[in-house]
Amino acid sequence: MSFGKILTLSSGASLPQISLGTWLSKPLEVMHAAKCAVHNGYCHLDLAMVCENQDEVGAALKKVTPSVVKHKELFITSKLWNSSHQLDETLRLLGLDYFDLYFIYWPVAFPLRNGLFPSHPTKENEVALDTWTSLIDTWKAMIKLLKSKVHNIGVFNFTIEHIKGIIKATGVIPVGMFPLRDRNCGNLTVSPQASWLYCHCSH
């Protein structure tokens, strides 16, 4: 279901603008919602590891593919989380071989294997940061994924300066860009920045 609202990305991929999101859903809600959405024509599922329900989406996909829709007819988006750079595990939970679009969710990294929001060792109510993994290194790793398990890459919650920096360093422009805006995400409080979204489309 797109109601004709489709963007053609610079890669040539067609992005349905209307999608089913899974953030803040109650247990078992996502499985039923995803199955119902696909049955009713939705073809874009917008996911993220931090939602902690990709196993439910995977269960729903097993029920609707290929009997209702083929995988290639769906557009599956997911997002790299700050403390969990495990694409293979994410794909396994969903029963998929690739993502149509994969974002870096935030321009920061947390220490690995310490939960989604690892506590800072000395500062109360703050998350611990991985200060040795650079944003450019992460973007370069994302670029390498284009050869295998990801068809398009983009960025979420980046400032304009962040976006310009990774493009300057690599020459690779994100096909999807959602600049930082007002929001509170778990233990992360961010400052107001741009409130618009931009997709790098073909011309």
C-alpha positions as CSV (number, residue, x, y, z in Angstrom):
1,M,0.0,0.0,0.0
2,S,1.5,3.3,-1.0
3,F,-1.4,5.3,-2.4
4,G,0.9,6.2,-5.2
5,K,3.3,7.8,-2.8
6,I,6.6,6.4,-3.9
7,L,10.1,8.0,-4.0
8,T,12.7,6.8,-6.5
9,L,16.0,6.8,-4.7
10,S,19.3,7.7,-6.3
11,S,20.1,4.0,-6.4
12,G,17.1,3.4,-8.5
13,A,15.2,1.7,-5.7
14,S,11.5,2.5,-5.2
15,L,10.7,3.6,-1.6
16,P,7.0,3.4,-0.5
17,Q,6.5,6.5,1.7
18,I,3.7,4.9,3.8
19,S,5.1,2.2,6.1
20,L,4.2,0.2,9.2
21,G,6.4,1.2,12.2
22,T,7.0,-0.9,15.3
23,W,8.2,1.5,18.0
24,L,6.6,1.2,21.4
25,S,4.3,-1.7,20.5
26,K,3.1,-4.0,23.2
27,P,4.2,-7.7,23.2
28,L,2.4,-9.7,20.4
29,E,0.9,-6.5,18.9
30,V,3.6,-6.3,16.3
31,M,3.2,-9.8,15.0
32,H,-0.5,-9.3,14.5
33,A,0.0,-5.8,13.1
34,A,2.6,-6.8,10.6
35,K,0.6,-9.8,9.4
36,C,-2.5,-7.7,9.0
37,A,-0.6,-4.8,7.3
38,V,0.8,-7.1,4.6
39,H,-2.6,-8.8,4.1
40,N,-4.0,-5.3,3.5
41,G,-1.4,-4.2,1.0
42,Y,1.3,-2.5,3.0
43,C,4.7,-3.3,1.5
44,H,7.0,-1.2,3.6
45,L,7.9,-2.3,7.1
46,D,10.0,0.2,9.1
47,L,11.9,-1.7,11.9
48,A,14.8,-1.2,14.4
49,M,16.7,-3.5,16.8
50,V,16.0,-1.0,19.6
51,C,12.3,-1.8,19.3
52,E,13.1,-5.3,20.5
53,N,10.3,-6.9,18.5
54,Q,12.0,-8.0,15.3
55,D,11.4,-11.7,16.3
56,E,7.7,-10.9,16.1
57,V,8.0,-9.3,12.7
58,G,10.0,-12.4,11.6
59,A,7.2,-14.6,12.8
60,A,4.6,-12.5,10.9
61,L,6.8,-12.6,7.7
62,K,6.9,-16.4,7.9
63,K,3.1,-16.5,7.8
64,V,2.7,-14.2,4.8
65,T,5.7,-15.0,2.6
66,P,5.5,-16.4,0.0
67,S,1.8,-17.2,0.4
68,V,0.5,-13.6,0.4
69,V,3.5,-11.7,-0.9
70,K,7.0,-12.4,-2.1
71,H,9.9,-11.0,-0.2
72,K,11.1,-9.0,-3.2
73,E,7.7,-7.3,-3.3
74,L,8.3,-5.9,0.2
75,F,10.5,-3.0,1.2
76,I,12.1,-3.7,4.6
77,T,13.9,-0.9,6.5
78,S,15.9,-1.4,9.7
79,K,18.4,0.7,11.8
80,L,21.8,0.0,13.2
81,W,21.7,0.5,17.0
82,N,24.4,2.3,19.0
83,S,25.5,-0.8,21.0
84,S,24.5,-3.6,18.7
85,H,26.4,-3.7,15.4
86,Q,25.1,-7.2,14.6
87,L,23.5,-7.2,11.2
88,D,23.5,-11.0,10.8
89,E,21.6,-11.4,14.1
90,T,19.0,-8.9,13.1
91,L,18.5,-10.6,9.7
92,R,18.3,-14.0,11.5
93,L,15.5,-12.8,13.8
94,L,13.5,-11.6,10.8
95,G,14.3,-14.6,8.6
96,L,15.7,-12.3,5.9
97,D,18.8,-12.4,3.7
98,Y,19.0,-8.6,3.2
99,F,17.5,-5.2,4.0
100,D,16.3,-2.8,1.3
101,L,17.4,0.2,3.4
102,Y,19.6,0.2,6.5
103,F,20.2,3.3,8.6
104,I,22.7,4.4,11.2
105,Y,20.2,5.3,13.9
106,W,22.3,7.8,15.9
107,P,25.7,9.4,15.2
108,V,27.1,7.9,18.5
109,A,28.3,4.5,19.6
110,F,27.9,2.7,22.9
111,P,30.1,-0.1,24.3
112,L,29.1,-3.4,22.8
113,R,27.4,-6.3,24.8
114,N,26.2,-4.1,27.6
115,G,22.6,-3.7,26.8
116,L,20.8,-1.2,24.6
117,F,21.5,1.7,27.0
118,P,24.7,0.9,28.9
119,S,25.1,2.9,32.1
120,H,28.0,5.3,32.4
121,P,30.5,4.0,35.0
122,T,30.7,7.2,36.9
123,K,27.9,9.6,35.8
124,E,24.4,8.9,37.1
125,N,21.6,8.8,34.5
126,E,23.9,8.9,31.6
127,V,24.8,6.3,29.0
128,A,28.4,5.1,28.4
129,L,29.9,6.1,25.1
130,D,32.3,4.3,22.8
131,T,34.7,7.1,22.1
132,W,37.2,5.1,20.0
133,T,34.8,4.1,17.1
134,S,34.5,7.1,14.8
135,L,31.4,8.0,12.8
136,I,33.4,7.8,9.6
137,D,34.5,4.3,10.5
138,T,30.9,3.2,11.0
139,W,29.8,4.8,7.7
140,K,32.7,3.0,5.9
141,A,31.5,-0.3,7.4
142,M,28.0,0.5,6.2
143,I,29.3,1.1,2.7
144,K,30.9,-2.3,2.6
145,L,27.5,-3.9,3.4
146,L,26.2,-2.6,0.1
147,K,28.1,-5.5,-1.6
148,S,26.2,-8.1,0.4
149,K,23.3,-7.8,2.8
150,V,22.1,-4.2,2.4
151,H,20.7,-2.6,-0.8
152,N,20.7,1.0,0.3
153,I,22.1,2.9,3.3
154,G,21.1,6.1,5.1
155,V,21.4,8.1,8.4
156,F,19.0,9.1,11.2
157,N,19.3,11.8,13.7
158,F,22.4,13.3,12.2
159,T,23.1,17.0,12.1
160,I,23.8,18.6,8.7
161,E,27.5,18.8,9.8
162,H,27.6,15.0,10.5
163,I,26.1,14.3,7.0
164,K,28.6,16.6,5.3
165,G,31.5,15.0,7.2
166,I,30.8,11.4,6.2
167,I,30.2,12.5,2.5
168,K,33.5,14.4,2.5
169,A,35.4,11.5,4.0
170,T,33.9,8.8,1.7
171,G,32.3,10.4,-1.3
172,V,29.2,8.2,-0.6
173,I,25.9,10.1,-0.1
174,P,23.2,8.5,2.1
175,V,20.1,7.7,0.0
176,G,18.0,8.5,3.1
177,M,18.7,11.3,5.5
178,F,16.6,12.2,8.6
179,P,18.3,15.1,10.3
180,L,18.2,15.4,14.1
181,R,15.1,16.9,15.6
182,D,13.4,17.4,19.0
183,R,12.9,14.0,20.6
184,N,13.6,12.0,23.7
185,C,14.6,8.4,23.1
186,G,15.0,6.4,26.3
187,N,18.0,7.8,28.2
188,L,19.0,10.0,25.2
189,T,17.9,13.6,25.3
190,V,18.8,15.6,22.2
191,S,18.8,19.2,21.4
192,P,16.5,20.9,18.8
193,Q,17.9,20.9,15.3
194,A,16.4,20.7,11.9
195,S,12.8,19.3,11.8
196,W,12.7,18.2,8.2
197,L,13.4,15.0,6.4
198,Y,15.2,14.6,3.1
199,C,15.7,11.6,0.8
200,H,18.4,11.7,-1.8
201,C,16.3,10.9,-4.9
202,S,17.1,10.5,-8.5
203,H,16.7,13.4,-10.9
